[in-house]
């Protein structure tokens, strides 16, 4: 249901709830007032009937024990009360021995004796009661008067019965009038509510249309501003937001172009082709979490082998990417240290200190000696190197003492050397692999990584690199990006 319908129905319902109780209260008040008036009138008329009958008897000089009053005389007296709902008149003469006689009038037509039991019941009743009529199936207001006492006993009982429905009959017209008025008022209210809801929701509809246009990519869409109410102010704010959004998206597009250019530059810093020396195979994969990353790897040819670098800058984005570029340039500029890992890392730390702000770099730099089939390396606060033999299920970790670079000058770095035999595999990586989290927050960790390497030891180095990244994406919940840059570099001894 659209908002204008909801608003119209809500307004109508609120007004209906307010009108109906008031109308019911008015009707009930009128009914109570009319019943109170009928009670007062009935008691007066009953008393008047008793006195009238006694006067008629006295005027005629009649004997109370032998005289009957002509009903036509009473009809002349009480005919005006027909319009007030009078349906029955009873005049009962009571003898000394309670042998009752007299007459009863009903609807001014029927007359007859009242039995002794009925008389006793009436004599025991109050002067005013509300009870079921004897002659008709409806509720009556009953008024009676005991008069003409002789020896403390009543001689005359006068009784009038008024139809309650006839008393309240004039109020039916009022009730029907109120119902008609309420129905008409509801129709008018509904029409007015619809008109008001249209007036109120029309600006909302324009805002809805505007948001749909924005969602469709029409960022230059503007709302036509009319009036000076709250909706017009809202429309002005929306137009201002649309303009700001357009400007912001243009700025983002420019930044994206800049980031894309930075990504291309960073990719160009990586080896275009990995070397293929005799008896050794290199494979690597770098997966940044964003357009540019803070990881880098490099392989440099020397006279006796290859210098190998895997580095991880703290943080992400462009600042981290700039520091990786600095790291690459510094290492490439000291080819004379390419075969001396500890000296290369010490020089790198010296060059970066004071140039990286509060950022630092963890890295492994090693030299692969082709003649000796060994890998000598220095570690600057980086995860250890894994060595496994593809012909068995053993995997070992190798480390060398050293702190992260870029924060503290004049640091010393130890070296460690790994002998390589046929079937051996060295794995260098960054912590973006082991610190990858599942959607439940469980870390991938080194044990899971080592199990992965052992389970896929029969695959080629290139296949392991590709499959590892696929495995991390699945472990991370198939989200578009990993939560950190991930780099792996493998050296196989063939």
N, C-alpha and C positions, 0 to 999 in steps of 0.2 A: 504494500500500500504506500502510495506516494505521500510525502510529508504534508501536502496541502489537504489531502483527504483526512489524514490523521488529525490535523489541526482543526478542520471544520467539525469533525465528529466530536473531538474533545471539547470544543467550545459549546457545541449544542448540548452535549451531555452535562456539562457543568451547569448551564442555565436551566436545563430540564430538572436536574437534581435540586436546584434552588427554588423553582416554581412549584413543583408538585407538592412538597410538604406544606408550603404556604397555602395552596389551594385546599388541601385536605384539612388544614387547620381552620380555614374560613368556613368550610362546610360543616365541620364538627361543631364549631362555635355557634353557627346559626341553628343547627339541630338542637343543641343544648338550650339555647335561648328560647326556642319555640316550645320545647317540652316544659321548661320552667313556666312559661306563660300559660301553657295549657293546664298545668297543675293548678296554678292560681285561679284561672277561670273556672276549671271544673269544680274546685272546692266552693267557689262563690255560687255557681249555678246549682250545685247540689243543695246548698243551704237555702238558696232562693226557692227551689222546687219544694222543699219541705215546708217552708213558711207559706208558700202559695197554696198548697193543698190544704193546710190547716185553715187558712183564711176562707177558702172556698167552702169548707165544711161548716165553719162558723156562720158564714153568710147565709148558707142554705138552712141552718138550724138542724143539720142532720145529726143522726145518732152515729157515733163512730163505729159501733158494732154492726150497723145495718146498711150503711151508705156506701155506694160505689160512685166514684168520680168518673165523669164522662171523659174518655180519652181525647176527644176532640178539643176539650178545653185545655188540656195539657199541651196538645199539639200546637195550639195557637201561641202558647207561652214559649215553647222551646223550638218552634220551627226555625228561627234564625240560627240555632246552634247546629243545624244540619251541615251548614257550610264549614263549621269548625270540626267536623268529624264525629258528631254524636250519632251513635248507632243503636243505643238501647236505653230505655227509661223503665225503671221498676219502682212502683209505689206499693208498699206492703203495709196493711193494717194488721196489727197484732192484738188479739183479744186477751182477756185476763188469763184464760186457761191455755193461751198459746195456740189456740186453733186459728191459724192464720187465714185471712181472707183478703180480698182486694183484687188487684189486677197488675199485669206486667205489660209493658209496651216494648216491642222490638221493631226497629225501623219504622216506627209509628204505624204499624199495620197489625201486628199480631198481639193478642192479649190472652192471658191465661193465668191459671193458678200457679203459685210457686210452692213446691213441696216443702214439707216441714224440715227435712234434713238440709235442704239448700238454704232455708231461712236461718237455721242455726249456724251454718257455715258463714253466712254473710254477717250475722250478728257478732261473730267472733273476729271478723277481719278489721283491719285498720280503716280509717276514713279514706286513705289514698293507697292504692296498690297498682302494680303493673303485672297483669296476668293474661292468660289465654282466654279469649272470649268464648262464651258458651255457644253462640249461634254461628260464628264465623271463624275460619281457621286463620286467625291472626292475633297479634298482641294488642291488648286494650289497656287504656288507662282507666281505672275504675275509681269512682268517687261516690261515697255514700254518707248519709246523714241520719242519725237516730234522733228523733224529736218527739214532742208531745208526751213527755214522761208522766206516768201515773204510778204512784207508789214506787218511785225509783226505777220503774221498768219502762222501756220505750214503747210507745203506742204506734209510732209511724216510722218506717224505714224507707228512705228515698235513695235510689241508686242510679247513677249515670255511667254509661260506658262509652268512651271515645275511642275510635280507631286510631291507633298510633300511626299507621301508614297514611291515613287521610290528613292527620295533623301535619305530617312531614311532607305531604304531597307537594305543597308549593315550593319546597326546597329542591324537589327533583328538577324543576325548571332551572333553578340556580345551578344545580350540579351539572346539568347538561350544558348550560351556558358556559360554565367554567371549563368543562371538557372541550367544548368547541373552541373556546378562547385559547386554551392551552395548545390544542392541535394547530390552530391558526398561528399562534405565537411561535410554535416549534418550526412550522414551515418557514415563517419569516426569519426566525433565528438561523435556521439552516442556510437559507439563501444569503443572509447577512454574513454568516460564518464562512461560507464558501467565498464570498466576495472579499472578506477580510483576509482569508487564508491565501487567496490569489495575490492580493496586494502585498502580503508579508513574504510569501514564498517566491514571488517573481524575482526579487533580487537574489535569493538563494539559488534559484534555477540558473540565473546568469553566472553565479559563482561556480555552480556545478559544471556548467558548460565550459567555463574558463579552465577549470582544473582538468577536464577531459582533453581540452586542446593542449594544455601543458603536457599531459601524459602522452599524447600522441606526438610530442616533439615540437609543437608550434610554440616556441618559447617567446615569440614576439606578440602573442595574442594579448589584447588589452580589453578590459571591460569598459563599456560606455557608462559614464558616471552621470547620474541624474539625482537632483535634490541635494540636501545637506544633512541627511540623517545618518544613523549608525551604519547602514548598509553602504551608503556612499563612501563613508570613511573606510569601511572594510574593502570596498572596491579600489580605492586609492592605494591602500596598503598592498592589495593583491597586485595591482599594476606595478607598484614599486618593487615588490618581491620578484615579479616576472622580469623586470629590467635588471635587477641585481643577479637573478639566476642566469640570465642570458650572458651578462658580463662575466660572471663567475665561470660558466661553462667555457666561454672563449678563453679565459685565462687558463683553465684546466687543459683545454686543447693545446694551447701554446706550451704549457708545462709538459704535456704528454709528448709533444713533438721533441721537446728538449730531452726528456727522459729516453725517448726512443733513439735519439741521436747518441746519448750517453751509453745506451745499451749496445749500439752498433760499435761505438769506440771501444767499450770494454770487451766485447766479443773479439774485436781485432787484436786485443792484447794477448789473447789465448793463442796457443800454437795452432796454426792453420792445419797442419798435418803432423801427426805424431811420428817420431822417427821409427825406423824398422831395422835396428842393428841385428847383426847375426847372433843367434842364440838367445835373443831377448825380444819380448813383445810388450809394448806400451798400450794402455787403454785408459781413458779418462772420461768423466762426465761432470759438468758443472750445471746445476739447476738453481738459479736464483729465485728467491721468494717473490721478487718484484721485477720491474723492468731492469734494474741494475742491482748488483749484489756486493757483498763484502768478502766474498771468497775469490781466490785466484789460484791457478796452478801454472807452472811453466817448466819447460825442459830445454836446457841449454847444452849445445854440443861443445865438447872440449877435445883436446888431443887424445886423451886416454879414456874418455867415456862421456857421461852426461851429468850435468848438474840438474837436480830435481827439486822444485819448490812447490809446496802446498801451504797456503796461508789463509787465515781467517781474521778479518778485522771486526772488532766489537761494533755492534750496531748494524744498521741496514741503510739502504738507499744511497743517494748521491754522495754524502760525506764519506761513507765507508768505501764506495767505489773509487773515490779520489785517492784514498789512502792505499788501496790495492794498486792503483796506477803508480803511485810513488814507490811502493815496494818493488814492483816489477822493474821500474826504471833504475832504482838503486842497485838491484841485483844484476841487471844486465850491464850496468856501467862498471862492474868490477869482475871482469872475466878472469883477471889474474887470481882471484880468490875462489873461482868456481870449483876447484878440486879440494878446497879446504873449508869444510862446512862450518866449524866453530868460528873461524875468522870471518867468514861471510856473514854469519848471524850477528857477531859482535859489531861489524861495520854497519849492518842494517840498523841495529839498535842505536848506534851512535848517530846515524844520519836522521833517524825518525824522532829522536828525543826533542821535545819542544815544538814539533811540527804537526802533531796530531790532536792538539787540544787535550781532552780527557779520554781520548780513545787509545786503544792499544791493539797490538797484533800478536796472535799466536801463530806459530808456523813450524814446519819441519823443512829443513834444507839438507839435502843429501847428495852424495856423489856416487854414481854407479860406475864402478871400475870394470870395464869390459874384460880386461886381461886377467884380473884377479877374481872375477865373478863375485864381487863383494859390493855392499852398499854401506857407506860410512855417512853418518848423519848427525846433526845437532838438533835438539828439540827446544823450542822457546815456548813452554807452557801449552803445548799442543797435545791432542790425544796420541797414544802410543801407536806404533806400527805393528800390524799383524803379519805374521809369516805362517803360511801353511803349505803343506806338500800335497799336491793334487793326487798323489798315489796312496795317501793314508788319511786318517782322520785327526791328525794332530794340528793344533793351531797355537802359536805362541805370540806373546806381546813383547815388544822391544821399546825401550825408552832411553832417554839421555837427560841428565840434569840440566835445567835451564829455565829461566823466567821469561815471561812475555816481554816483547820489545816495544819501545816507544814511550816508556814511562820513566825508567831509571837509567842514567848514563853509566858507562864503564862497567857493564856486566860481563862476566865470564861465562862461557858456555862449554859444557863437556861434549865429547863425541862418543859414539858407539858404532860398532861395525857388525854387519850381518853377512855371513857367508852364504852364498846361494849355490844350490845344486840343481840338477835337472829335475823339473817338476815342481820347483819351489815357486811360490807366489807371494809377493809383497803387496800389502794393501795400505795405502795412505788415504786419509779421509778427514773431513771436518766434523765438528760436533752437531751440525745440523742433521746428521743421520741418526746418531745415537740419542739425541734429545728430541726427536720427533714424537709427538703425542697422538694417541688415539682420541676419538670423540669423547671417551670416558675419562680422559686425562692420564692414561697409563703411558709411561715413557717407553720408547723402543729399546733403549739401553744397549750396552755392549754385548751382553750375553746373547740377546736375540740376533744381533748383527753377526756375531761369530757363528751362530747356528746357521744363519743364512749363507754365509761364505762356505761352510762345510757342506751344506746340502747342495750347493751349486758349484762345487769344486770341479766338476767334469765339464762345465761350460767354458767357452772361450772368455778371455778378459773383457772383450767388448760386450758380449752377451750378459755377463755378470753386471756390468755397469748399467746397462739398460734395464735389466730385470730388477735391480735394486731400487732404482727410482720408481718404477711401476709399483713395486711392493710397498714403498713408503707412501705413495699416494693412496693406495688402498687402505693401509694402516691408518692414515690420517683422515679417513672418511670420504675419500674421493672429492675432497674440496679442490677448488681451482688452483690453489697454491699451497706449498708447504709453509710452515711457520718460521722457517729459517733457511738460509742458503745451504745447499747440500752439495758437497764435492767429494768425488772418489777418484783415486788414481791407482792403477794396478800395474805392477811390473812382473811379468812371467819369465822364468828361466826355462827356455825350451830345451 
